[in-house]
Amino acid sequence: MTAAPGGPGGWRIARTAVVTGAAGQDGYLLTRRLLAEGSTVHAVVRPGSSREAIAVDAAEAPRLHLHAIDLADVAGLADLIRTIRPDELYNLAGLSSVSASFGDPLTTWETNARSVVTMLEAVRRDSPETRFYQASSSEMFGGLPGESVVHDETSPLLPQSPYAAAKASAHLACQVYRAAFGLRVACGISFNHESSRRPGTFLTRKVVDHVRRLRDLGPAGRAGLAPMRMGNLGARRDWGFAPDYVEGILRISRQVEARATLLGREPEPDTGAAYRDYILGTGELHGVWELVDRAFALAGMDLDWDMTAVDPADWAATFRDSGAVAVAVDAQLIRPADPIAIQADPTRARVELGWTARPGLDTFLAEMLANGG
């Protein structure tokens, strides 16, 4: 397996990469980035997905190869890795809905945990030189209801959902394969990161789609649209812009060169012992109400908030120009078990990889409002 110079920061790039979940937000952005740097990309998508799911120009098209493989197809995944023997393997696939995982825990386990072990075992047996990146989730950390927590790479794993449990299992499996078999495995533990590629099941997409409808209707038409119903407006989360996190993914996969470049030294030996996991987040908290407020403001609609009540269930917002109710709380959307604040501590990624994410809400909200879904 060989690699060529010229990647981000001057370190080597992959000649051949496999990206699972290539039609999802992160997979799409990463595939586009890898193609742009000259890599050949084998993009794994769900059966039935079309090539149009990943837009490419004529020059890049010959280097993009689509593979329709279900994550439950362990033989198909193993055969792909054995055949391609990629320089880099990015596992960004899986079920991403926490709420849906309660309805179908078994499928969640098959796609988010068992498939990861299948890929790790295929790398161990057939492609031990491959660099393996696993997309881990901040949901693994869990937390106590009403608690405010800041997580770094040493925080304990306390999953509170089938989704989080499966992700935690996959994360631990990666650590075991790295330590026991010396594989080049690293996990990026990502906090919330958004873009116009987000599907409708995510909070940011729900907010942006509602605001876009209001903007398109104009002041006269919006009177007939019901107020946006929200859950806990007082909850605070760490949100960032997805393209920044794709940069982080690349730096984590290529961390041996990234650390050497940042510190101005020769790279350490490229063995499994040199790989470690990193938190990806902004380190900055914003309330759900702030997210809503900025989305409305960026679309030209200012809100006035009534947050005098101690209980966020009684908060609401009205349009400044008309006084009509714009945002109201639906008690059925409040999840009492959720921590009040979940914040990242991305110090290790900043110090060792030179990676930071742009803070604030406006960058990703403006992009989502401009590009739709």
TORMIFI-935280 format. One record per residue (C-alpha): residue number from 1; residue in one letter; x negated, z negated, y. Coordinates in nm, 4 decimals, always signed. Example, Ala and Ser with C-alpha at 12.3 -4.5 7.8 and 13.67 -1.06 7.14 Angstrom:
2
     n   res         px         pz         py
     1     A    -1.2300    -0.7800    -0.4500
     2     S    -1.3670    -0.7140    -0.1060
end
This chain:
373
     n   res         px         pz         py
     1     M    +0.0000    +0.0000    +0.0000
     2     T    -0.1408    +0.0977    +0.3372
     3     A    -0.0537    +0.0458    +0.6990
     4     A    -0.1328    +0.2191    +1.0233
     5     P    -0.2321    +0.0912    +1.3679
     6     G    -0.0095    +0.1114    +1.6697
     7     G    +0.2663    -0.1475    +1.6249
     8     P    +0.3894    -0.3983    +1.8857
     9     G    +0.0961    -0.5875    +2.0356
    10     G    -0.1530    -0.3430    +1.8818
    11     W    -0.1232    -0.4652    +1.5224
    12     R    -0.0431    -0.2520    +1.2236
    13     I    +0.2958    -0.1014    +1.1542
    14     A    +0.4648    -0.0369    +0.8226
    15     R    +0.4393    +0.3103    +0.6765
    16     T    +0.7421    +0.2321    +0.4609
    17     A    +1.0061    -0.0337    +0.5197
    18     V    +1.3259    -0.1339    +0.3440
    19     V    +1.6022    -0.2809    +0.5618
    20     T    +1.9087    -0.4300    +0.3963
    21     G    +2.2216    -0.4660    +0.6077
    22     A    +2.1010    -0.1685    +0.8093
    23     A    +2.4453    -0.0939    +0.9553
    24     G    +2.4897    -0.4458    +1.0923
    25     Q    +2.3820    -0.5596    +1.4370
    26     D    +2.0276    -0.6718    +1.3554
    27     G    +1.9764    -0.4147    +1.0810
    28     Y    +2.0798    -0.1300    +1.3072
    29     L    +1.8557    -0.2425    +1.5926
    30     L    +1.5616    -0.3062    +1.3605
    31     T    +1.6022    +0.0303    +1.1868
    32     R    +1.6027    +0.2065    +1.5214
    33     R    +1.2912    +0.0129    +1.6248
    34     L    +1.1037    +0.0917    +1.3027
    35     L    +1.1881    +0.4609    +1.3261
    36     A    +1.0738    +0.4682    +1.6877
    37     E    +0.7311    +0.3292    +1.5918
    38     G    +0.6879    +0.5954    +1.3227
    39     S    +0.7825    +0.4127    +1.0039
    40     T    +0.9772    +0.5627    +0.7172
    41     V    +1.2857    +0.3468    +0.6671
    42     H    +1.4925    +0.3037    +0.3525
    43     A    +1.8180    +0.1655    +0.4904
    44     V    +2.0431    -0.0235    +0.2502
    45     V    +2.4103    -0.0055    +0.3477
    46     R    +2.7412    -0.0883    +0.1837
    47     P    +2.8857    +0.1758    -0.0490
    48     G    +3.1082    +0.4049    +0.1549
    49     S    +2.8985    +0.3802    +0.4708
    50     S    +2.8048    +0.7105    +0.6312
    51     R    +2.4779    +0.8276    +0.7788
    52     E    +2.6452    +0.8151    +1.1196
    53     A    +2.6399    +0.4357    +1.0897
    54     I    +2.2774    +0.4607    +1.2005
    55     A    +2.2388    +0.7130    +1.4800
    56     V    +1.9101    +0.9013    +1.4658
    57     D    +1.7696    +1.1979    +1.6519
    58     A    +1.6439    +1.5128    +1.4823
    59     A    +1.2799    +1.4049    +1.4903
    60     E    +1.3528    +1.0727    +1.3188
    61     A    +1.6066    +1.1951    +1.0634
    62     P    +1.3525    +1.2967    +0.7929
    63     R    +1.2120    +0.9430    +0.7938
    64     L    +1.5500    +0.7719    +0.7386
    65     H    +1.6762    +0.7370    +0.3827
    66     L    +2.0139    +0.5717    +0.3184
    67     H    +2.0839    +0.3803    -0.0019
    68     A    +2.4416    +0.2703    -0.0724
    69     I    +2.3866    -0.0485    -0.2732
    70     D    +2.6145    -0.3493    -0.2993
    71     L    +2.4259    -0.6792    -0.2799
    72     A    +2.5926    -0.7828    -0.6046
    73     D    +2.4194    -0.4880    -0.7745
    74     V    +2.1069    -0.6778    -0.8719
    75     A    +1.9755    -0.3914    -1.0857
    76     G    +2.0118    -0.1477    -0.7966
    77     L    +1.8256    -0.3761    -0.5569
    78     A    +1.5440    -0.4394    -0.8036
    79     D    +1.5125    -0.0692    -0.8860
    80     L    +1.4878    +0.0239    -0.5175
    81     I    +1.2046    -0.2214    -0.4579
    82     R    +1.0244    -0.1123    -0.7745
    83     T    +1.0539    +0.2545    -0.6761
    84     I    +0.9663    +0.2272    -0.3059
    85     R    +0.7151    -0.0594    -0.3161
    86     P    +0.7555    -0.0963    +0.0624
    87     D    +0.5011    -0.2335    +0.3063
    88     E    +0.7794    -0.4443    +0.4557
    89     L    +1.1176    -0.5606    +0.3268
    90     Y    +1.3669    -0.7019    +0.5745
    91     N    +1.6684    -0.8726    +0.4221
    92     L    +1.9308    -0.8795    +0.6958
    93     A    +2.2331    -0.8271    +0.4713
    94     G    +2.5008    -1.0703    +0.3585
    95     L    +2.8378    -1.2125    +0.4494
    96     S    +2.8121    -1.3532    +0.8012
    97     S    +3.1461    -1.5298    +0.8514
    98     V    +3.1388    -1.9068    +0.8161
    99     S    +3.5184    -1.9326    +0.8056
   100     A    +3.5539    -1.6539    +0.5476
   101     S    +3.3050    -1.8293    +0.3204
   102     F    +3.5553    -2.1082    +0.2580
   103     G    +3.8030    -1.8514    +0.1253
   104     D    +3.5557    -1.6853    -0.1107
   105     P    +3.2610    -1.9147    -0.1860
   106     L    +3.1558    -1.7242    -0.4988
   107     T    +3.1124    -1.3888    -0.3229
   108     T    +2.9310    -1.5682    -0.0429
   109     W    +2.6894    -1.7157    -0.2969
   110     E    +2.6349    -1.3826    -0.4735
   111     T    +2.5552    -1.1943    -0.1516
   112     N    +2.3721    -1.4601    +0.0491
   113     A    +2.1773    -1.6457    -0.2213
   114     R    +2.1606    -1.4721    -0.5596
   115     S    +2.0718    -1.1335    -0.4086
   116     V    +1.7779    -1.2920    -0.2248
   117     V    +1.6325    -1.4323    -0.5456
   118     T    +1.6781    -1.0877    -0.7025
   119     M    +1.4717    -0.9310    -0.4242
   120     L    +1.2061    -1.2020    -0.4365
   121     E    +1.1706    -1.1582    -0.8108
   122     A    +1.1456    -0.7801    -0.7741
   123     V    +0.8706    -0.8238    -0.5152
   124     R    +0.6877    -1.0692    -0.7398
   125     R    +0.7030    -0.8430    -1.0427
   126     D    +0.6689    -0.4958    -0.8973
   127     S    +0.5514    -0.5057    -0.5347
   128     P    +0.3488    -0.8226    -0.4653
   129     E    +0.1824    -0.6738    -0.1558
   130     T    +0.5160    -0.6357    +0.0243
   131     R    +0.5846    -0.8491    +0.3277
   132     F    +0.9300    -1.0012    +0.2806
   133     Y    +1.1396    -1.1168    +0.5772
   134     Q    +1.4485    -1.3291    +0.5150
   135     A    +1.7146    -1.3714    +0.7819
   136     S    +1.7919    -1.7424    +0.7712
   137     S    +2.0582    -1.9060    +0.9867
   138     S    +2.0826    -2.2049    +1.2165
   139     E    +2.4023    -2.2910    +1.0252
   140     M    +2.1749    -2.4324    +0.7524
   141     F    +2.1019    -2.7347    +0.9697
   142     G    +2.4643    -2.8424    +0.9957
   143     G    +2.5040    -3.1657    +1.1864
   144     L    +2.7501    -3.4471    +1.2355
   145     P    +3.0825    -3.3948    +1.4167
   146     G    +3.0525    -3.4437    +1.7906
   147     E    +2.6749    -3.4673    +1.7707
   148     S    +2.4243    -3.2922    +1.9978
   149     V    +2.1260    -3.1608    +1.8041
   150     V    +1.8027    -2.9725    +1.8759
   151     H    +1.6483    -2.8002    +1.5736
   152     D    +1.2949    -2.6902    +1.4987
   153     E    +1.1355    -2.5675    +1.1755
   154     T    +1.1072    -2.9231    +1.0375
   155     S    +1.4722    -3.0192    +1.0854
   156     P    +1.6547    -3.1230    +0.7657
   157     L    +1.9002    -2.8834    +0.6063
   158     L    +2.2537    -3.0258    +0.6039
   159     P    +2.4846    -2.7296    +0.5334
   160     Q    +2.8527    -2.7824    +0.6081
   161     S    +3.0017    -2.4614    +0.4654
   162     P    +2.9610    -2.2318    +0.1633
   163     Y    +2.7923    -1.9827    +0.3980
   164     A    +2.5405    -2.2405    +0.5188
   165     A    +2.4788    -2.3681    +0.1649
   166     A    +2.4026    -2.0177    +0.0371
   167     K    +2.1719    -1.9484    +0.3308
   168     A    +1.9929    -2.2795    +0.2767
   169     S    +1.9440    -2.2003    -0.0922
   170     A    +1.7974    -1.8598    -0.0110
   171     H    +1.5722    -2.0165    +0.2527
   172     L    +1.4366    -2.2706    +0.0045
   173     A    +1.3883    -2.0005    -0.2590
   174     C    +1.1721    -1.8073    -0.0132
   175     Q    +0.9556    -2.1130    +0.0431
   176     V    +0.9186    -2.1647    -0.3319
   177     Y    +0.8160    -1.8032    -0.3979
   178     R    +0.5665    -1.8186    -0.1123
   179     A    +0.4083    -2.1433    -0.2362
   180     A    +0.4283    -2.0861    -0.6113
   181     F    +0.3481    -1.7159    -0.6314
   182     G    +0.1542    -1.6515    -0.3107
   183     L    +0.3995    -1.3917    -0.1822
   184     R    +0.3940    -1.2825    +0.1799
   185     V    +0.7355    -1.4302    +0.2596
   186     A    +0.8599    -1.5578    +0.5961
   187     C    +1.2000    -1.6631    +0.7266
   188     G    +1.3322    -1.6270    +1.0780
   189     I    +1.5888    -1.8983    +1.1492
   190     S    +1.8024    -1.7314    +1.4118
   191     F    +2.0403    -1.8959    +1.6534
   192     N    +2.3294    -1.7036    +1.8118
   193     H    +2.2234    -1.3608    +1.9374
   194     E    +2.4652    -1.1000    +2.0624
   195     S    +2.5055    -0.7341    +2.1549
   196     S    +2.7656    -0.4587    +2.1541
   197     R    +2.6960    -0.4194    +1.7807
   198     R    +2.8717    -0.7500    +1.7092
   199     P    +3.1912    -0.7130    +1.4998
   200     G    +3.5271    -0.8526    +1.6045
   201     T    +3.4967    -1.1712    +1.3984
   202     F    +3.2453    -1.3207    +1.6426
   203     L    +3.3406    -1.5313    +1.9444
   204     T    +3.1483    -1.3169    +2.1913
   205     R    +3.3247    -1.0005    +2.0718
   206     K    +3.6652    -1.1716    +2.0958
   207     V    +3.5941    -1.2725    +2.4552
   208     V    +3.4494    -0.9384    +2.5626
   209     D    +3.7273    -0.7324    +2.4025
   210     H    +3.9915    -0.9393    +2.5809
   211     V    +3.8142    -0.9099    +2.9144
   212     R    +3.7706    -0.5343    +2.8704
   213     R    +4.1444    -0.4940    +2.8093
   214     L    +4.2209    -0.6895    +3.1240
   215     R    +3.9730    -0.4860    +3.3263
   216     D    +4.1197    -0.1591    +3.2007
   217     L    +4.4764    -0.2709    +3.2761
   218     G    +4.3946    -0.3722    +3.6323
   219     P    +4.5676    -0.6475    +3.8340
   220     A    +4.9136    -0.4963    +3.7919
   221     G    +4.8937    -0.4492    +3.4158
   222     R    +4.7281    -0.7755    +3.3207
   223     A    +5.0380    -0.9782    +3.4124
   224     G    +5.1948    -0.8713    +3.0854
   225     L    +4.8992    -0.9825    +2.8711
   226     A    +4.9072    -1.3330    +2.7272
   227     P    +4.6275    -1.5744    +2.8217
   228     M    +4.3195    -1.5718    +2.6026
   229     R    +4.3439    -1.8493    +2.3430
   230     M    +4.0239    -2.0411    +2.2751
   231     G    +3.9007    -2.3296    +2.0643
   232     N    +3.6665    -2.5999    +2.1960
   233     L    +3.5672    -2.4853    +2.5440
   234     G    +3.3353    -2.7832    +2.5750
   235     A    +3.1148    -2.6872    +2.2813
   236     R    +2.7647    -2.5740    +2.3794
   237     R    +2.5525    -2.3222    +2.1963
   238     D    +2.2194    -2.1394    +2.2207
   239     W    +2.2990    -1.7706    +2.2850
   240     G    +2.0512    -1.4856    +2.3292
   241     F    +2.0296    -1.1043    +2.3412
   242     A    +1.9926    -0.9387    +1.9988
   243     P    +1.7115    -0.6877    +2.0829
   244     D    +1.4883    -0.9820    +2.1752
   245     Y    +1.5464    -1.1290    +1.8299
   246     V    +1.4559    -0.8016    +1.6608
   247     E    +1.1216    -0.8273    +1.8386
   248     G    +1.0949    -1.1771    +1.6940
   249     I    +1.1732    -1.0467    +1.3452
   250     L    +0.8871    -0.7976    +1.3694
   251     R    +0.6450    -1.0617    +1.4928
   252     I    +0.7396    -1.2982    +1.2108
   253     S    +0.6890    -1.0272    +0.9481
   254     R    +0.3555    -0.9299    +1.1069
   255     Q    +0.2574    -1.2840    +1.2012
   256     V    -0.0994    -1.2648    +1.0706
   257     E    -0.1819    -0.9936    +1.3242
   258     A    +0.0497    -1.1418    +1.5904
   259     R    -0.1302    -1.4763    +1.5896
   260     A    -0.4721    -1.3100    +1.5927
   261     T    -0.3758    -1.0842    +1.8835
   262     L    -0.2333    -1.3737    +2.0854
   263     L    -0.5386    -1.5923    +2.0279
   264     G    -0.7936    -1.3110    +2.0586
   265     R    -0.9508    -1.3691    +1.7187
   266     E    -0.9932    -1.1968    +1.3836
   267     P    -0.6831    -1.2122    +1.1604
   268     E    -0.6794    -1.4798    +0.8929
   269     P    -0.6663    -1.3611    +0.5288
   270     D    -0.3361    -1.1817    +0.4659
   271     T    -0.2164    -1.4025    +0.1812
   272     G    +0.0997    -1.5969    +0.1183
   273     A    -0.0673    -1.9128    +0.2456
   274     A    -0.0873    -1.7567    +0.5948
   275     Y    +0.2899    -1.7130    +0.6263
   276     R    +0.5305    -1.9642    +0.7774
   277     D    +0.8870    -1.9763    +0.9068
   278     Y    +0.9941    -1.9617    +1.2708
   279     I    +1.2935    -2.0606    +1.4814
   280     L    +1.4346    -1.7829    +1.7004
   281     G    +1.6395    -1.9041    +1.9966
   282     T    +1.6341    -1.9375    +2.3739
   283     G    +1.6080    -2.3152    +2.3869
   284     E    +1.8873    -2.3097    +2.6450
   285     L    +2.2445    -2.4352    +2.6049
   286     H    +2.5623    -2.2931    +2.7552
   287     G    +2.9192    -2.4132    +2.7191
   288     V    +3.1831    -2.1894    +2.5660
   289     W    +3.3699    -2.2135    +2.8952
   290     E    +3.0596    -2.0771    +3.0745
   291     L    +3.0485    -1.7818    +2.8348
   292     V    +3.4121    -1.7043    +2.9136
   293     D    +3.3656    -1.7546    +3.2856
   294     R    +3.0671    -1.5188    +3.3071
   295     A    +3.2403    -1.2486    +3.1026
   296     F    +3.5384    -1.2527    +3.3396
   297     A    +3.3135    -1.2635    +3.6463
   298     L    +3.0990    -0.9703    +3.5322
   299     A    +3.4208    -0.7704    +3.4891
   300     G    +3.5224    -0.8503    +3.8472
   301     M    +3.7705    -1.1291    +3.7723
   302     D    +3.6857    -1.4740    +3.9063
   303     L    +3.8418    -1.7792    +3.7429
   304     D    +3.9254    -2.1274    +3.8648
   305     W    +3.8819    -2.3962    +3.6007
   306     D    +4.0707    -2.7185    +3.5473
   307     M    +3.8336    -2.9397    +3.3496
   308     T    +3.9431    -3.2740    +3.4902
   309     A    +4.0648    -3.3944    +3.1497
   310     V    +3.8153    -3.5767    +2.9314
   311     D    +3.9407    -3.3868    +2.6273
   312     P    +3.8401    -3.0153    +2.6368
   313     A    +4.1647    -2.9412    +2.4509
   314     D    +4.3363    -2.9864    +2.7870
   315     W    +4.1084    -2.7524    +2.9823
   316     A    +4.2364    -2.4209    +3.1195
   317     A    +4.1486    -2.1461    +3.3667
   318     T    +4.3533    -1.9401    +3.6101
   319     F    +4.2848    -1.6133    +3.7889
   320     R    +4.1583    -1.6947    +4.1368
   321     D    +4.3455    -1.4080    +4.2968
   322     S    +4.6878    -1.4722    +4.1427
   323     G    +4.6887    -1.8252    +4.0023
   324     A    +4.8179    -1.6945    +3.6669
   325     V    +4.6850    -1.8608    +3.3524
   326     A    +4.3885    -1.6668    +3.2162
   327     V    +4.2483    -1.8986    +2.9462
   328     A    +4.4211    -2.1673    +2.7420
   329     V    +4.3209    -2.3789    +2.4443
   330     D    +4.4803    -2.3352    +2.1038
   331     A    +4.4432    -2.6606    +1.9102
   332     Q    +4.4452    -2.4689    +1.5805
   333     L    +4.1198    -2.2996    +1.6805
   334     I    +3.9350    -2.6274    +1.7332
   335     R    +3.7055    -2.7268    +1.4468
   336     P    +3.6594    -3.1073    +1.4685
   337     A    +3.3659    -3.0987    +1.2252
   338     D    +3.1528    -2.8839    +1.4563
   339     P    +2.8650    -3.0469    +1.6464
   340     I    +2.9264    -3.0489    +2.0216
   341     A    +2.5897    -2.8850    +2.0932
   342     I    +2.3453    -2.6893    +1.8764
   343     Q    +2.0170    -2.5978    +2.0428
   344     A    +1.6996    -2.4243    +1.9234
   345     D    +1.3452    -2.5410    +1.9806
   346     P    +1.1492    -2.2128    +1.9604
   347     T    +0.8167    -2.3695    +2.0598
   348     R    +0.6320    -2.2527    +1.7474
   349     A    +0.7324    -1.8884    +1.7991
   350     R    +0.6309    -1.9033    +2.1646
   351     V    +0.2954    -2.0729    +2.1062
   352     E    +0.1888    -1.8910    +1.7889
   353     L    +0.3528    -1.5483    +1.8243
   354     G    +0.3925    -1.5133    +2.2005
   355     W    +0.7676    -1.4586    +2.1530
   356     T    +1.0401    -1.5618    +2.3940
   357     A    +1.4038    -1.4638    +2.4321
   358     R    +1.5588    -1.3917    +2.7677
   359     P    +1.7706    -1.6928    +2.8698
   360     G    +2.1141    -1.6780    +3.0213
   361     L    +2.4413    -1.5105    +2.9316
   362     D    +2.4513    -1.2144    +3.1670
   363     T    +2.2116    -0.9850    +2.9775
   364     F    +2.4110    -0.9593    +2.6571
   365     L    +2.7535    -0.9916    +2.8208
   366     A    +2.6805    -0.7045    +3.0615
   367     E    +2.5588    -0.4887    +2.7721
   368     M    +2.8671    -0.5693    +2.5648
   369     L    +3.1030    -0.5021    +2.8540
   370     A    +2.9322    -0.1708    +2.9246
   371     N    +2.9095    -0.0413    +2.5693
   372     G    +3.2151    -0.1800    +2.3942
   373     G    +3.2214    -0.2042    +2.0154
end
